Amino acid sequence: MSNNIFDSMNTGAHKLIAPISGLNKTAIDNLAKVAELQFSTTKYLADVGFNQLKAAADIDNLESARAFATKSIELASQVNKKLLDESQKFFSLSAEFKSGVANLFTPSPEQATEQSKVTVEEQNTKKAAAAK
């Protein structure tokens, strides 16, 4: 009898801990992906900034100033596109995380079938009790 109690407690604890463990793993994986995306974006922007500083330091006449301004406008367009792409990746990671969390708390088909059996049995028990 005491073995049944411990088995029951163990099963209950497992049912409680498994989703939490899965949530932790999903959150950590997502955090790693977001950090990697942020680091790569930061590196890109730092490289662009340093390259612009170097190019500005090389300006020594009107022609080089015009070329710098033209390249800066093109670069601004490229940076805008890059940031838009990065933000889309970020939103994709957010959606992936949301989906992963939802899947953790969505019962499997086997669990849903078992739960529906329990619900039907409970309803039958209530009907029988009400009929008495």
N, C-alpha and C positions, 0 to 999 in steps of 0.2 A: 504494500500500500504506500509506504513512504517513497519507494522508487517511482511510483506513478506521480506523486506530488512533485518530486524533483524533476522528473521528465517534463511535466506540465510547466513548471517554472522555467526550465531551460528553453522549452519551445516558445513560451511567451517572451522571454528575454531576447531570444533570437529574432522574433518577429518585430520587436521594438528596435533593436540595435541595427539590424540589417539596413533599413532605410536611412538611418542616421549615418552609418558608415558610408553608404553609397552617396549620400548628400555631401559628406566631407570630401570624398574622392572627386566628385564632379566639380565641387567648388574649387578645389586645389588645381585640378586640370585647367579649369577656366581661368583662374587667376594667373597661371603660368602662361597661357596663351595671350591674355591681355597684357601682361608685363612684357612679353616678347614683342608684341605689336607696338607698345609704347616705346620700348627701347629702340626698335628699328626706326620708328618715326622720329624720335629725338635725335638719333645719330644722323639721319638724313638731313634734318633741319640744321643741325650743327655744322655738317659738312657744307651745306649751301651757304650758311652764314659766313664761315671762314673763307670759302672760295670768293664770296662777294667782297669781303674785306681785302683779300689779296688783289682782286681785280680793281677795286677802288684805289688801292695804293699804287697801282701801275698807271693810273691816269696822269698823263703829262701834257696833253694838248687837247684841243677842241675835238678833233677826230676820235681820239680814244675815249673822250667823255661821251660822245654820241654813241659809239659802239657799246660802251658800258650801259648806257641808258636803254638802248635797244635790247641788249641781252638781258637786262634786268626785267624788262617787260615780259619777254619770253619766259624767263625763269619764274616770274610770278605766276604765270599761267600754268606752268608745269607743277609748281608747288601747290597751287589750288587743286589741280587734278589729283595729285598724290594725296593730299589731305582728304579729298572727297573719297578716294578709293580706300584710304585707311579708316575713315569713319564708317564706310559700308562694311568693311571687315569687322569692325567693332560691333556694329549692330547684328551682324551675322553670328558673331561669338555670343552675343547676348541671347539671341533667339535659340542658339544651340544649347546654351546653359538652361534656359527656361524649359526647353523640350526635355533635356536630360533629367531635370528635377521632376517634371511632370511624369515622366516614365517611371521614376522611382516610386511614386505614390499611386500609380495606376496599377490595379491588380492584373496579374497575368490571367489568361483565359481559364487556366485551371483553378486559380483562386476565385475568379468570378463565378465559375460553375459551382464550386464548393459553397461559396457565400449564398448563391441563389438557392441551393439545396437547404441550407440552414434556415434561410428566410421562409421557404415554403413549409418546412417542418414547424417553425415557430407559429406560422399562421394556422396550420392544421391543429396545433396544440391549443391555440387560443380559441379556435372555433369549437373544438371538443369541450373545452372548459366552459364556454359560453352556453353550449347546448345543455349542460348538466343543470 
